[in-house]
Amino acid sequence: MDASQNADPAELKKFSALAQSWWDPAGPSKPLHELNPLRMRYIERALVLKDAGVLDVGCGGGILSESMARAGARVLGIDLAQAVLDVAELHAIEGKIAVQYQAMAAEQLALEQPAAFDLVTCMEMLEHVPQPAAVMAALATLVKPGGDVIVSTLNRKPLAFAVAIIGAEYMARMLPRGTHEYLKFIRPSELARWGRDAGLDLTDLTGITYNPLTRSFRLSPNTDINYLAHFKRPAS
């Protein structure tokens, strides 16, 4: 498959339109800012970031990329939305944070730099691409033997539709309308199969729940809405 084809132009346009407000903690990317500390806790529970070579696939404006760099990782963030990458690069320069960014698909980078990273992350991106299984195969190729792959996505269950689309987009207006498409949500069993087919071992599956009263996220055994998955590439 041509790596450049595994992207939806409408999705890229949608996220490019949010570029200038990406780092506004009260703007459309507010949920990403609120989720970021939770993601960092999950990642740091899986491995030590200091001196680790990390690839952040679908990095957007760099919220997670910068946090991992601050923790001592050597981070490369990739995305196909150039407008968002421009914002990420400028923010890193202003904050004097050493993060590299590149406009490239994971599939293309996998051809150029196989087994190059200790950790590969891909957060809330798989449900926005036409062929998520192909992305999972690329993540597996990019990580070193013995390395870690951590992804997050949304479960294709009625509760996720009610919370992530009806609740977050239409009622609470936490996200712009049209941010998500329910049929692109991914069941954990599907994600596990794609990882297994790519040669990865699923070691952990943890849900993310949101408390509207405290406006806070927490890790949970309940994977009915958002969830994180930790895969390992076998050492041999």
C-alpha positions in Angstrom: 0.0 0.0 0.0 1.1 3.5 -0.8 1.6 5.1 2.7 0.3 8.4 1.5 -3.1 6.8 0.7 -3.7 5.8 4.4 -5.0 9.3 5.3 -8.4 10.9 4.9 -8.0 14.4 3.4 -11.1 15.5 5.3 -9.6 14.4 8.6 -6.3 16.3 7.8 -8.3 19.4 7.0 -10.3 19.1 10.1 -7.3 19.0 12.4 -5.4 21.6 10.4 -8.2 24.0 11.1 -7.5 23.6 14.9 -3.8 24.3 14.5 -3.7 27.8 15.9 -5.7 26.9 19.0 -3.9 23.7 19.7 -2.0 25.0 22.7 -4.9 26.9 24.2 -5.9 24.8 27.3 -9.4 26.2 27.1 -9.8 25.8 23.4 -11.0 22.9 21.2 -8.0 20.8 22.2 -8.8 21.2 25.9 -9.6 17.4 26.3 -6.1 16.6 25.0 -4.5 18.9 27.6 -6.6 17.3 30.3 -5.8 13.8 29.1 -2.1 14.4 28.8 -1.0 13.9 32.4 -3.0 10.6 32.5 -1.2 9.4 29.3 2.1 10.3 30.8 1.4 8.3 33.9 0.5 5.3 31.8 3.6 5.6 29.7 6.0 6.1 32.6 4.4 3.0 34.3 5.5 1.0 31.2 9.1 2.2 30.8 11.7 4.8 31.8 11.6 7.7 29.4 15.0 9.2 30.2 17.4 8.6 27.3 14.7 6.6 25.4 14.3 7.0 21.7 10.6 7.8 21.2 8.4 8.2 18.1 5.1 9.9 18.6 2.9 9.0 15.6 0.1 11.5 14.8 1.7 13.9 17.2 -0.5 16.9 16.3 0.6 20.1 18.0 3.1 18.2 20.2 1.3 18.1 23.6 2.5 14.6 24.4 5.7 14.9 22.4 6.9 17.8 24.6 5.9 16.1 27.8 8.0 13.0 26.9 10.9 15.2 25.9 10.7 17.0 29.3 10.9 13.6 30.9 14.3 13.1 29.2 13.3 11.2 26.0 14.7 11.8 22.6 11.5 12.5 20.7 10.5 12.5 17.0 6.9 13.5 16.3 5.4 12.8 12.9 2.1 13.9 11.4 0.6 14.5 8.0 -1.0 17.9 8.9 1.7 20.4 8.1 -0.2 23.3 9.7 -0.3 21.5 13.0 3.4 20.5 12.8 4.3 24.2 12.2 2.5 25.0 15.5 4.3 22.2 17.2 7.7 23.3 16.0 7.2 26.9 17.0 5.9 25.9 20.5 9.0 23.7 21.0 11.3 26.5 20.0 9.6 29.0 22.2 9.8 26.6 25.1 13.4 25.6 24.3 12.3 21.9 24.2 14.3 19.5 22.1 11.7 17.8 19.9 12.1 16.9 16.3 9.1 17.0 14.0 8.6 15.6 10.5 5.7 15.5 8.0 5.6 11.8 7.2 3.3 8.8 7.4 4.2 6.0 9.8 4.3 3.5 6.9 6.9 5.5 5.1 9.1 6.0 8.1 8.9 2.2 8.8 10.5 1.7 5.4 13.3 4.1 6.2 13.9 3.5 9.9 12.8 0.0 10.9 13.5 -1.1 14.5 14.8 2.4 15.4 12.8 3.4 18.5 12.5 2.2 22.1 8.9 3.4 22.3 6.3 4.2 19.7 3.2 6.0 20.8 0.0 6.6 18.7 -2.7 8.4 20.6 -6.2 9.0 19.3 -5.2 8.6 15.7 -6.1 5.0 14.7 -9.8 5.9 14.5 -9.1 8.7 12.0 -7.3 6.7 9.3 -8.8 4.5 6.5 -6.6 1.4 7.3 -5.7 1.3 11.0 -4.3 -2.2 10.8 -1.7 -0.9 8.4 -0.7 1.7 10.9 -0.3 -1.0 13.6 1.9 -3.0 11.3 4.1 0.1 10.8 4.3 0.7 14.6 5.5 -2.8 15.0 8.1 -2.4 12.4 9.4 0.9 13.9 9.9 -0.3 17.4 13.1 -2.1 18.4 12.9 -5.8 19.5 12.0 -5.7 23.2 10.5 -2.3 22.8 7.1 -0.8 23.6 4.1 0.3 21.5 1.4 2.3 23.3 -1.8 3.4 21.6 -5.1 4.9 22.7 -8.4 4.9 20.9 -12.2 4.7 21.3 -14.2 1.6 21.7 -17.0 0.9 19.2 -19.7 0.5 21.8 -23.0 2.4 22.3 -21.6 4.0 25.5 -18.7 5.5 23.6 -21.1 6.9 21.0 -23.2 8.4 23.8 -20.2 9.9 25.7 -17.7 10.8 23.0 -20.1 12.1 20.3 -23.5 13.0 21.8 -22.0 14.1 25.1 -18.6 15.6 24.2 -19.5 17.1 20.8 -23.2 18.0 21.0 -24.1 18.5 24.6 -20.9 19.6 26.5 -19.3 21.0 23.3 -15.9 19.9 24.6 -15.0 18.9 21.0 -16.0 20.4 17.6 -18.9 18.6 16.0 -17.7 15.9 13.6 -14.5 15.2 15.4 -15.3 11.5 15.6 -17.1 9.0 13.4 -18.6 6.1 15.4 -18.1 3.4 12.8 -14.3 4.2 12.9 -14.1 3.4 16.6 -12.1 0.3 17.3 -13.0 -2.6 19.6 -10.1 -3.9 21.8 -10.4 -7.4 20.2 -9.8 -5.8 16.8 -6.8 -3.8 18.1 -5.4 -6.9 19.7 -5.7 -8.9 16.5 -4.0 -6.2 14.5 -1.2 -6.1 17.0 -0.9 -9.9 17.0 -0.8 -10.0 13.2 2.0 -7.5 13.3 4.0 -9.5 15.7 3.3 -7.6 18.9 2.2 -9.0 22.3 -0.6 -7.2 24.1 0.5 -6.8 27.7 -2.1 -4.4 29.1 -5.5 -2.9 28.3 -6.7 0.0 30.5 -9.7 2.2 30.2 -10.1 5.9 30.6 -13.1 7.4 32.3 -14.2 11.0 32.7 -15.9 12.5 35.7 -18.0 15.5 34.5 -18.4 16.8 38.0 -14.7 17.1 38.7 -13.8 17.5 35.0 -11.0 15.0 35.4 -9.9 11.7 33.7 -8.7 8.6 35.4 -7.4 5.2 34.5 -10.1 2.5 34.9 -10.7 -1.2 34.3 -13.7 -0.1 32.2 -12.7 0.0 28.5 -16.2 0.8 27.2 -15.3 4.3 26.0 -11.6 5.4 25.7 -8.8 3.0 26.4 -5.0 2.6 26.3 -3.2 -0.5 25.1 0.4 -1.5 25.8 2.1 -3.8 23.3 5.6 -5.3 23.4 7.7 -6.4 20.5 9.3 -9.7 21.4 13.0 -9.4 22.0 13.8 -12.2 19.6 
